[in-house]
Amino acid sequence: MKWSADGSLSEHDHQELMKRLCSVDPVLAETDVCDVQNDVALTGYESAQMKRFLRSQAEDPETREVA
């Protein structure tokens, strides 16, 4: 991980840090922050709001497609 001069992280480093924090902190793991981090694997192009929507659709048995 590398910090820039202004104290920020690259997007990749920020995501990796959040994944680690969510995996070791049970209180943090229950928050929306970690839900969004878990959804990063979708494609990386969706907004956080779209990821939450897609995740909720995947969890709702009434919206699942029958194969």
N, C-alpha and C positions, 0 to 999 in steps of 0.2 A: 504494500500500500504506500502510495506517495501522496503527501499533502502539497497542495500548491502554495504559493507565497501568500495568498489571501486566506489560507486555512481551509479551503474546500477540497473535496475529493473528486476524482473522476467518477462518472456515472457507474462504471464497472466496479470500482473500489467501494463506492457507497453501497451498491447492491450486495456485494460480498460481505461487507461489514454488517449490514442489516440482517442478512441470512444467519451469520454467526450469532449475533445478539438474540435473534428470535429463537435460535435453537438452544441457547443456554439459559434464557430468562423466561420462566413459565408465566410470569405476569405480563411481560411484553408480548409473549407468544399469543395471548388471548386478545390482542388489540387488532384494529383494522390495519395498522402499519404492517404487521406480519402477514395478514391476509393478502395485502397487495404484494408484498415481497414474494409470497408463495406463488402468486400468479405471474411473476415476471417470466416464467418459463413458457407462457402461452406463445408469444412470438417476439415480444419486446417492442412491438409497434403500437399496441393498444394503449389508450390512456388508462390511468388508474380507475376512473369511473367505468370505462368499458370493461375492464378486467373484472371489477366487482359484479357487473351485470352478467357477464358470461359465466362467471363462477356460480352466481345464484341460479342461473338457468340450468347449469350442469347438475346442481344439487336438487333441483325441483323435479320430482318424478313425473309430474304432469306435462312438463315441457320436453322430456326426453323423447327422441325419435325411436320408433320401433324398427329394428333392422329386418 
